[in-house]
Amino acid sequence: MGKIIQIEVPDEINEEKLKIAISQAISGEKMTVEEVRRLLGITSEELTEELEEVNVAELREKEKKRLIG
């Protein structure tokens, strides 16, 4: 059983598409920023902050080290 996390998103974001994007992101599957934007229907003009690609495996390892000490 996994953890249940609740988040609040704007009404214009499709809940199912967001679930897919989050599932792909936490699975370790690489997604480009453009793929995430397309999946969620977000245009560059709608962003207040630019997104960047992150290596999930490296981020997990970094966070494990940070949390363990």
Backbone atoms as SQL, in Angstrom:
CREATE TABLE atoms (id INTEGER PRIMARY KEY, chain TEXT, resi INTEGER, resn TEXT, atom TEXT, x REAL, y REAL, z REAL);
INSERT INTO atoms VALUES
  (1, 'A', 1, 'MET', 'N', 0.850, -1.185, 0.000),
  (2, 'A', 1, 'MET', 'CA', 0.000, 0.000, 0.000),
  (3, 'A', 1, 'MET', 'C', 0.886, 1.236, 0.000),
  (4, 'A', 2, 'GLY', 'N', 0.528, 2.192, -0.786),
  (5, 'A', 2, 'GLY', 'CA', 1.286, 3.423, -0.864),
  (6, 'A', 2, 'GLY', 'C', 0.717, 4.491, 0.039),
  (7, 'A', 3, 'LYS', 'N', 1.340, 5.649, -0.033),
  (8, 'A', 3, 'LYS', 'CA', 0.891, 6.792, 0.749),
  (9, 'A', 3, 'LYS', 'C', -0.202, 7.531, -0.016),
  (10, 'A', 4, 'ILE', 'N', -1.087, 8.164, 0.713),
  (11, 'A', 4, 'ILE', 'CA', -2.121, 8.992, 0.098),
  (12, 'A', 4, 'ILE', 'C', -1.721, 10.451, 0.320),
  (13, 'A', 5, 'ILE', 'N', -1.636, 11.178, -0.777),
  (14, 'A', 5, 'ILE', 'CA', -1.256, 12.587, -0.720),
  (15, 'A', 5, 'ILE', 'C', -2.362, 13.396, -1.377),
  (16, 'A', 6, 'GLN', 'N', -2.795, 14.450, -0.713),
  (17, 'A', 6, 'GLN', 'CA', -3.818, 15.325, -1.285),
  (18, 'A', 6, 'GLN', 'C', -3.156, 16.631, -1.706),
  (19, 'A', 7, 'ILE', 'N', -3.492, 17.091, -2.915),
  (20, 'A', 7, 'ILE', 'CA', -2.991, 18.371, -3.394),
  (21, 'A', 7, 'ILE', 'C', -4.155, 19.156, -3.988),
  (22, 'A', 8, 'GLU', 'N', -4.016, 20.457, -3.970),
  (23, 'A', 8, 'GLU', 'CA', -5.033, 21.326, -4.561),
  (24, 'A', 8, 'GLU', 'C', -4.471, 21.897, -5.852),
  (25, 'A', 9, 'VAL', 'N', -5.221, 21.763, -6.933),
  (26, 'A', 9, 'VAL', 'CA', -4.793, 22.271, -8.224),
  (27, 'A', 9, 'VAL', 'C', -5.896, 23.151, -8.809),
  (28, 'A', 10, 'PRO', 'N', -5.538, 24.047, -9.717),
  (29, 'A', 10, 'PRO', 'CA', -6.553, 24.889, -10.345),
  (30, 'A', 10, 'PRO', 'C', -7.597, 24.040, -11.073),
  (31, 'A', 11, 'ASP', 'N', -8.810, 24.543, -11.190),
  (32, 'A', 11, 'ASP', 'CA', -9.907, 23.827, -11.840),
  (33, 'A', 11, 'ASP', 'C', -9.595, 23.445, -13.284),
  (34, 'A', 12, 'GLU', 'N', -8.772, 24.249, -13.952),
  (35, 'A', 12, 'GLU', 'CA', -8.506, 23.974, -15.367),
  (36, 'A', 12, 'GLU', 'C', -7.561, 22.792, -15.582),
  (37, 'A', 13, 'ILE', 'N', -6.938, 22.260, -14.535),
  (38, 'A', 13, 'ILE', 'CA', -6.067, 21.101, -14.665),
  (39, 'A', 13, 'ILE', 'C', -6.915, 19.831, -14.604),
  (40, 'A', 14, 'ASN', 'N', -6.750, 18.986, -15.612),
  (41, 'A', 14, 'ASN', 'CA', -7.488, 17.723, -15.685),
  (42, 'A', 14, 'ASN', 'C', -6.897, 16.748, -14.669),
  (43, 'A', 15, 'GLU', 'N', -7.724, 16.285, -13.741),
  (44, 'A', 15, 'GLU', 'CA', -7.277, 15.416, -12.647),
  (45, 'A', 15, 'GLU', 'C', -6.652, 14.113, -13.154),
  (46, 'A', 16, 'GLU', 'N', -7.252, 13.496, -14.149),
  (47, 'A', 16, 'GLU', 'CA', -6.730, 12.232, -14.675),
  (48, 'A', 16, 'GLU', 'C', -5.367, 12.430, -15.334),
  (49, 'A', 17, 'LYS', 'N', -5.224, 13.517, -16.090),
  (50, 'A', 17, 'LYS', 'CA', -3.943, 13.791, -16.741),
  (51, 'A', 17, 'LYS', 'C', -2.864, 14.073, -15.692),
  (52, 'A', 18, 'LEU', 'N', -3.236, 14.756, -14.619),
  (53, 'A', 18, 'LEU', 'CA', -2.289, 15.032, -13.536),
  (54, 'A', 18, 'LEU', 'C', -1.853, 13.727, -12.876),
  (55, 'A', 19, 'LYS', 'N', -2.789, 12.814, -12.634),
  (56, 'A', 19, 'LYS', 'CA', -2.455, 11.509, -12.050),
  (57, 'A', 19, 'LYS', 'C', -1.456, 10.769, -12.929),
  (58, 'A', 20, 'ILE', 'N', -1.670, 10.802, -14.239),
  (59, 'A', 20, 'ILE', 'CA', -0.765, 10.131, -15.176),
  (60, 'A', 20, 'ILE', 'C', 0.627, 10.751, -15.103),
  (61, 'A', 21, 'ALA', 'N', 0.694, 12.079, -15.115),
  (62, 'A', 21, 'ALA', 'CA', 1.982, 12.771, -15.071),
  (63, 'A', 21, 'ALA', 'C', 2.736, 12.457, -13.783),
  (64, 'A', 22, 'ILE', 'N', 2.029, 12.461, -12.662),
  (65, 'A', 22, 'ILE', 'CA', 2.667, 12.165, -11.375),
  (66, 'A', 22, 'ILE', 'C', 3.120, 10.709, -11.345),
  (67, 'A', 23, 'SER', 'N', 2.295, 9.796, -11.819),
  (68, 'A', 23, 'SER', 'CA', 2.665, 8.375, -11.847),
  (69, 'A', 23, 'SER', 'C', 3.912, 8.142, -12.685),
  (70, 'A', 24, 'GLN', 'N', 3.983, 8.792, -13.832),
  (71, 'A', 24, 'GLN', 'CA', 5.159, 8.645, -14.685),
  (72, 'A', 24, 'GLN', 'C', 6.389, 9.252, -14.022),
  (73, 'A', 25, 'ALA', 'N', 6.206, 10.369, -13.351),
  (74, 'A', 25, 'ALA', 'CA', 7.343, 11.035, -12.701),
  (75, 'A', 25, 'ALA', 'C', 7.913, 10.189, -11.566),
  (76, 'A', 26, 'ILE', 'N', 7.060, 9.588, -10.750),
  (77, 'A', 26, 'ILE', 'CA', 7.569, 8.821, -9.617),
  (78, 'A', 26, 'ILE', 'C', 7.989, 7.408, -10.010),
  (79, 'A', 27, 'SER', 'N', 7.640, 6.972, -11.205),
  (80, 'A', 27, 'SER', 'CA', 8.053, 5.645, -11.659),
  (81, 'A', 27, 'SER', 'C', 9.514, 5.649, -12.097),
  (82, 'A', 28, 'GLY', 'N', 10.097, 6.824, -12.207),
  (83, 'A', 28, 'GLY', 'CA', 11.470, 6.920, -12.673),
  (84, 'A', 28, 'GLY', 'C', 11.563, 7.085, -14.180),
  (85, 'A', 29, 'GLU', 'N', 10.419, 7.057, -14.838),
  (86, 'A', 29, 'GLU', 'CA', 10.377, 7.225, -16.288),
  (87, 'A', 29, 'GLU', 'C', 10.705, 8.678, -16.620),
  (88, 'A', 30, 'LYS', 'N', 11.620, 8.874, -17.548),
  (89, 'A', 30, 'LYS', 'CA', 11.999, 10.236, -17.906),
  (90, 'A', 30, 'LYS', 'C', 10.917, 10.891, -18.744),
  (91, 'A', 31, 'MET', 'N', 10.610, 12.123, -18.391),
  (92, 'A', 31, 'MET', 'CA', 9.672, 12.924, -19.163),
  (93, 'A', 31, 'MET', 'C', 10.299, 14.296, -19.361),
  (94, 'A', 32, 'THR', 'N', 10.178, 14.815, -20.564),
  (95, 'A', 32, 'THR', 'CA', 10.683, 16.153, -20.794),
  (96, 'A', 32, 'THR', 'C', 9.670, 17.163, -20.276),
  (97, 'A', 33, 'VAL', 'N', 10.117, 18.377, -20.092),
  (98, 'A', 33, 'VAL', 'CA', 9.223, 19.448, -19.661),
  (99, 'A', 33, 'VAL', 'C', 8.111, 19.620, -20.681),
  (100, 'A', 34, 'GLU', 'N', 8.451, 19.517, -21.948),
  (101, 'A', 34, 'GLU', 'CA', 7.444, 19.663, -23.006),
  (102, 'A', 34, 'GLU', 'C', 6.384, 18.569, -22.909),
  (103, 'A', 35, 'GLU', 'N', 6.788, 17.335, -22.566),
  (104, 'A', 35, 'GLU', 'CA', 5.817, 16.247, -22.420),
  (105, 'A', 35, 'GLU', 'C', 4.857, 16.525, -21.260),
  (106, 'A', 36, 'VAL', 'N', 5.386, 17.025, -20.149),
  (107, 'A', 36, 'VAL', 'CA', 4.538, 17.348, -18.994),
  (108, 'A', 36, 'VAL', 'C', 3.575, 18.472, -19.355),
  (109, 'A', 37, 'ARG', 'N', 4.087, 19.496, -20.001),
  (110, 'A', 37, 'ARG', 'CA', 3.222, 20.615, -20.416),
  (111, 'A', 37, 'ARG', 'C', 2.108, 20.139, -21.348),
  (112, 'A', 38, 'ARG', 'N', 2.473, 19.306, -22.335),
  (113, 'A', 38, 'ARG', 'CA', 1.486, 18.809, -23.294),
  (114, 'A', 38, 'ARG', 'C', 0.449, 17.945, -22.589),
  (115, 'A', 39, 'LEU', 'N', 0.899, 17.069, -21.701),
  (116, 'A', 39, 'LEU', 'CA', -0.005, 16.177, -20.981),
  (117, 'A', 39, 'LEU', 'C', -1.007, 16.956, -20.136),
  (118, 'A', 40, 'LEU', 'N', -0.540, 18.011, -19.497),
  (119, 'A', 40, 'LEU', 'CA', -1.413, 18.801, -18.626),
  (120, 'A', 40, 'LEU', 'C', -2.093, 19.956, -19.342),
  (121, 'A', 41, 'GLY', 'N', -1.745, 20.158, -20.619),
  (122, 'A', 41, 'GLY', 'CA', -2.369, 21.233, -21.383),
  (123, 'A', 41, 'GLY', 'C', -1.920, 22.615, -20.939),
  (124, 'A', 42, 'ILE', 'N', -0.662, 22.732, -20.540),
  (125, 'A', 42, 'ILE', 'CA', -0.117, 24.008, -20.068),
  (126, 'A', 42, 'ILE', 'C', 0.780, 24.588, -21.150),
  (127, 'A', 43, 'THR', 'N', 0.552, 25.849, -21.489),
  (128, 'A', 43, 'THR', 'CA', 1.413, 26.520, -22.461),
  (129, 'A', 43, 'THR', 'C', 2.496, 27.298, -21.730),
  (130, 'A', 44, 'SER', 'N', 3.555, 27.617, -22.432),
  (131, 'A', 44, 'SER', 'CA', 4.661, 28.374, -21.833),
  (132, 'A', 44, 'SER', 'C', 4.187, 29.707, -21.271),
  (133, 'A', 45, 'GLU', 'N', 3.218, 30.313, -21.943),
  (134, 'A', 45, 'GLU', 'CA', 2.723, 31.614, -21.516),
  (135, 'A', 45, 'GLU', 'C', 1.989, 31.534, -20.170),
  (136, 'A', 46, 'GLU', 'N', 1.465, 30.364, -19.838),
  (137, 'A', 46, 'GLU', 'CA', 0.710, 30.197, -18.603),
  (138, 'A', 46, 'GLU', 'C', 1.602, 29.958, -17.388),
  (139, 'A', 47, 'LEU', 'N', 2.863, 29.656, -17.629),
  (140, 'A', 47, 'LEU', 'CA', 3.770, 29.366, -16.519),
  (141, 'A', 47, 'LEU', 'C', 4.327, 30.645, -15.913),
  (142, 'A', 48, 'THR', 'N', 4.377, 30.681, -14.603),
  (143, 'A', 48, 'THR', 'CA', 4.998, 31.822, -13.937),
  (144, 'A', 48, 'THR', 'C', 6.459, 31.517, -13.658),
  (145, 'A', 49, 'GLU', 'N', 6.819, 30.264, -13.819),
  (146, 'A', 49, 'GLU', 'CA', 8.169, 29.821, -13.515),
  (147, 'A', 49, 'GLU', 'C', 8.513, 28.712, -14.494),
  (148, 'A', 50, 'GLU', 'N', 9.690, 28.744, -15.067),
  (149, 'A', 50, 'GLU', 'CA', 10.091, 27.714, -16.012),
  (150, 'A', 50, 'GLU', 'C', 10.409, 26.417, -15.286),
  (151, 'A', 51, 'LEU', 'N', 10.067, 25.300, -15.900),
  (152, 'A', 51, 'LEU', 'CA', 10.350, 23.981, -15.351),
  (153, 'A', 51, 'LEU', 'C', 11.652, 23.463, -15.946),
  (154, 'A', 52, 'GLU', 'N', 12.311, 22.594, -15.217),
  (155, 'A', 52, 'GLU', 'CA', 13.504, 21.988, -15.769),
  (156, 'A', 52, 'GLU', 'C', 13.436, 20.475, -15.569),
  (157, 'A', 53, 'GLU', 'N', 14.147, 19.756, -16.406),
  (158, 'A', 53, 'GLU', 'CA', 14.154, 18.299, -16.334),
  (159, 'A', 53, 'GLU', 'C', 14.982, 17.857, -15.132),
  (160, 'A', 54, 'VAL', 'N', 14.483, 16.866, -14.418),
  (161, 'A', 54, 'VAL', 'CA', 15.160, 16.371, -13.222),
  (162, 'A', 54, 'VAL', 'C', 15.333, 14.865, -13.338),
  (163, 'A', 55, 'ASN', 'N', 16.526, 14.373, -12.980),
  (164, 'A', 55, 'ASN', 'CA', 16.763, 12.938, -12.938),
  (165, 'A', 55, 'ASN', 'C', 16.199, 12.437, -11.614),
  (166, 'A', 56, 'VAL', 'N', 15.095, 11.708, -11.665),
  (167, 'A', 56, 'VAL', 'CA', 14.384, 11.289, -10.461),
  (168, 'A', 56, 'VAL', 'C', 15.240, 10.383, -9.591),
  (169, 'A', 57, 'ALA', 'N', 15.980, 9.467, -10.203),
  (170, 'A', 57, 'ALA', 'CA', 16.816, 8.541, -9.429),
  (171, 'A', 57, 'ALA', 'C', 17.881, 9.305, -8.638),
  (172, 'A', 58, 'GLU', 'N', 18.520, 10.282, -9.273),
  (173, 'A', 58, 'GLU', 'CA', 19.528, 11.091, -8.580),
  (174, 'A', 58, 'GLU', 'C', 18.894, 11.913, -7.466),
  (175, 'A', 59, 'LEU', 'N', 17.718, 12.464, -7.723),
  (176, 'A', 59, 'LEU', 'CA', 17.023, 13.264, -6.716),
  (177, 'A', 59, 'LEU', 'C', 16.646, 12.403, -5.515),
  (178, 'A', 60, 'ARG', 'N', 16.157, 11.200, -5.764),
  (179, 'A', 60, 'ARG', 'CA', 15.811, 10.291, -4.664),
  (180, 'A', 60, 'ARG', 'C', 17.032, 9.988, -3.806),
  (181, 'A', 61, 'GLU', 'N', 18.156, 9.665, -4.469),
  (182, 'A', 61, 'GLU', 'CA', 19.384, 9.344, -3.744),
  (183, 'A', 61, 'GLU', 'C', 19.874, 10.542, -2.927),
  (184, 'A', 62, 'LYS', 'N', 19.826, 11.706, -3.508),
  (185, 'A', 62, 'LYS', 'CA', 20.222, 12.926, -2.813),
  (186, 'A', 62, 'LYS', 'C', 19.352, 13.170, -1.575),
  (187, 'A', 63, 'GLU', 'N', 18.028, 12.966, -1.721),
  (188, 'A', 63, 'GLU', 'CA', 17.117, 13.172, -0.617),
  (189, 'A', 63, 'GLU', 'C', 17.308, 12.108, 0.472),
  (190, 'A', 64, 'LYS', 'N', 17.598, 10.871, 0.076),
  (191, 'A', 64, 'LYS', 'CA', 17.870, 9.824, 1.072),
  (192, 'A', 64, 'LYS', 'C', 19.073, 10.219, 1.922),
  (193, 'A', 65, 'LYS', 'N', 20.135, 10.669, 1.244),
  (194, 'A', 65, 'LYS', 'CA', 21.355, 11.073, 1.970),
  (195, 'A', 65, 'LYS', 'C', 21.060, 12.257, 2.895),
  (196, 'A', 66, 'ARG', 'N', 20.269, 13.194, 2.405),
  (197, 'A', 66, 'ARG', 'CA', 19.935, 14.378, 3.206),
  (198, 'A', 66, 'ARG', 'C', 19.143, 13.979, 4.449),
  (199, 'A', 67, 'LEU', 'N', 18.182, 13.079, 4.288),
  (200, 'A', 67, 'LEU', 'CA', 17.328, 12.677, 5.395),
  (201, 'A', 67, 'LEU', 'C', 18.045, 11.786, 6.405),
  (202, 'A', 68, 'ILE', 'N', 18.934, 10.939, 5.907),
  (203, 'A', 68, 'ILE', 'CA', 19.661, 10.029, 6.803),
  (204, 'A', 68, 'ILE', 'C', 20.760, 10.767, 7.553),
  (205, 'A', 69, 'GLY', 'N', 21.319, 11.759, 6.908),
  (206, 'A', 69, 'GLY', 'CA', 22.317, 12.578, 7.589),
  (207, 'A', 69, 'GLY', 'C', 23.619, 12.390, 7.016);
